[in-house]
Amino acid sequence: MHSIAEDLARQPEPGFVPADRVQRLGTETVFAVSAEAAALASRGRTVYPFHLGDLNIPTADHIVEAMDRAIRDGRTTYCPNAGIAPLREALAADVSAARCVTYAADEVSVQPGGKPVIGKFLMAAMNAGDEVLYPNPGFPIYSSFVEFLGGVAVPYGYLDAGDRYAIDIDAIERRITPRTRILILNDLHNPTAGECTAEELERIAELALRHDLLVLSDEAYFDVRFEGASRSIVSLPGMQERTVILYTFSKKYAMTGWRLGAAIGPRPLVDIITQLNVNLESCPNHFAQYGALEALTGDQAGPREMMARLKGRRDAALRILNATPGVRCHTPESTFYLYPDVTDAVRLTGCAGHEDFRRLLLDATGVSFCTRLHFGKALPGENRYHLRLAYSGVSTAQIEEGLGAFKAFIETTEPAGS
Ligand code: PMP
């Protein structure tokens, strides 16, 4: 006979066993770079934070005041699951006007950020085993969530088109199979800042129509642009019916921490997304939506001034990067990212690859940035090195000082006589 204590001692260690699907869940490794930079700063080093697409520009006062008023007016209860009616109406009007289409308020489901649209869209539209085309390099949550839900994430790349990065549309075409169900598009692209020409967008739309694909159009940076006008695939014939737009307040209005965005698209799909709101969070934050409403309908000086500041930063960064040996960078008209090709600088510094270069430069200069590898695994045949520099969270003075040190460091390692 064994004692109860002996029997218990023989039981396997009680412990948490994660669900099988967790094996397939990815993450955003950008946040690990932030933590590394913070650790370096806590040891007293000056760090120049180019790693995160967050803004060091505060939300405009009138937006904050609208939220303050709402909380004092008692908007502290639950609200409709798809968000407050005036915000849905204002979003429908704003997005329709900017894209030359017509959305009704009931085609808008307000979300706690733009990011949740990715998971909820996939939960609503993708079955296990469906193939989903997604950009790589690209926002890492696409493939993470596709695979988490049992789909097959199929990457397509970007090509250096001389003065910009362009989607490899031939790769999209080649990778479409009878199982392909969804195309994820992030025109005005994180991390390359690439954007489609009108003709390229038409070609992508034609593929979506021919192969009956649903499209998730991640338009997080639609309104973050310096010159010209953004285009959306929903403006092309037949596309509004098969596309869900990911909209966010995060970037345009410097509201990353507010967590407000929207899914905008065909009613049957958006209704399911709202049902997912019911299941996951009931409704978006009630009083914060009054701030978002003020952002959309109030004074637009904030975004204008922000873009002017960002343009100054972009130009300062480009001047230094393009004067650095082994570095070449395009001049994008949208997003707040730069995606320099540093292949020759990596070789010049004797580094073995992306991560080696990142660590060396962080350690030597305090300049903290992400590399191509934070945006997906390199595709077969890819043989160049790229960094992603976000200039949304650094001042022009920090850019000049930090990237000045970056340039000086690479210059000093330049082989003699070259
Ligand atoms: N899509 C892209 C391409 C992004 O870069 C981001 C944020 N970095 C998001 C979506 C999500 O942003 P948010 O959840 O803050 O709206």
Residues whose N, C-alpha, C, O or C-beta is under 5 A from the ligand:
A	BS01	PMP	G53 G113 G114 K115 F139 N186 N190 D218 A220 T248 S250 T256 L260 G261
